[in-house]
Amino acid sequence: MQAMPGPRLVLINPWIYDFAAYDLWAKPLGLLYLAAILRENGFTIDFIDCLATRHPEISKGLKGERSKRRKFGTGNFLRTPIPKPAGLKDVPKTYSRYGITPEEFRAGLKAIERPAAVLVTSLMTYWYPGVFEAIRLAKEIFPGVPVILGGIYATLCTDHAQEHSGADFVLSGPGEETVWPLLKDITGCAPAFIPKAQTLDDHPYPAFNLPGGSDYVCLLTSRGCPFRCAYCASHKLAPLFTQRAPEAVLREIYYWYHKYHIQDFTFYDDALLINKKVHIWPILEEVIREKLPVRFHTPNALHIREIDDYTAYLLFRAGFKTIRFGFETANMARHRDMDGKICEGDLMQAIKYLRQAGFEAKEIGVYILSGLPGQEWREVAYSIDYVKAAGGMPYLAEYSPIPGSPLWPKAVETARFPIAADPIYQNNSLFPCAGDFSWETVQRIKMQVRAARGLSC
Ligand code: SF4
């Protein structure tokens, strides 16, 4: 006899509403983990991904210059200019919705049987207008069905989300820990299997195999970060630093490669290289030994100080194609104050090892933080030149003030906008806390970065 399908849940990855967005292996990994755990517990899952790029509606929209899908699964989202939120009318940039059209979203929901609940995730705090719109439309299509909001915005700005999102329930913290009592109340079903939040090894693999699929898979080999950089809220989202067993990570890589022919893997870790001898080294050694034809990408920064000659060799031989390092600034006094993760000479040393291993200069991306509270632009300009002279490719990482980070009080004090009252002003495109701010200076710095990377201005 066939088992009855369990209660139906709709999971939604909402739109990005912003001045700029690019698909750099952007997947809602937390939601996909939750989807897998819910499936293990017998729930029937439907998934609406507003950022899908394989959707027929999206292929239709991606014409001309917007149609560019780039290497290894990255590319453009469908972009639709929309009115700016009140308060951002003076920003001289186009505000857009990134992702599928609302009509497609509605059609997707209408094709689904009425669910027991709708679960919506959220990422950057200032993308909340896209979250609100997804909630509003879900309630329009499924009146009376409870909507549960979780994710990063819901965790960092819980009060704002409770007051304004329209969700019936707002969850703070990892969904796989907090969602169960609610789901039990709503569906009457108690979960048989709840993995421990910190031990990713007993989680099922994230549901990259939901309809629509993915050309690549995002891997999480650890949770949290042992550092406490003042500008980061990693510890708020994952208070403990834990790592998976290397053999479990390898099993996951083999699973996706053999069963779904996935060749591009993106590490979502905050601290991939920490404890490298017992963590990333054995993983990469086996990938090399088995001659697995895979490619790895690290859009999240790697720690520069962890690069030595053997680690650089492993990264190159195992097939790392996109590497980024968190350098942040050439101002060493700021490192002493804010993160303690870089010393004079570390960048040059790491780049030397990477070049010796076989990486070209253009493959070594180095993030530079810009727009820190009170930071002067000449520090950013100097850091760009410093990275270029060291033999790396500078990438600007615009600072976004994050509630709960150690730097947050100073950010609130220095910001040109009321960032504590409304997360819309936490948008990094606004450089809300930059010291000597002007749009002309932002433009000049961006041109300097492009020139340093050998791109046309
Ligand atoms: S910025 Fe990077 S290294 Fe620093 S705490 Fe955050 S994740 Fe860790």
Boltz pocket constraint, residues with backbone or C-beta under 6 A from the ligand:
constraints:
  - pocket:
      binder: B
      contacts: [[A, 225], [A, 226], [A, 227], [A, 228], [A, 229], [A, 232], [A, 233], [A, 234], [A, 270], [A, 271], [A, 301], [A, 326], [A, 339], [A, 341]]
      max_distance: 6.0
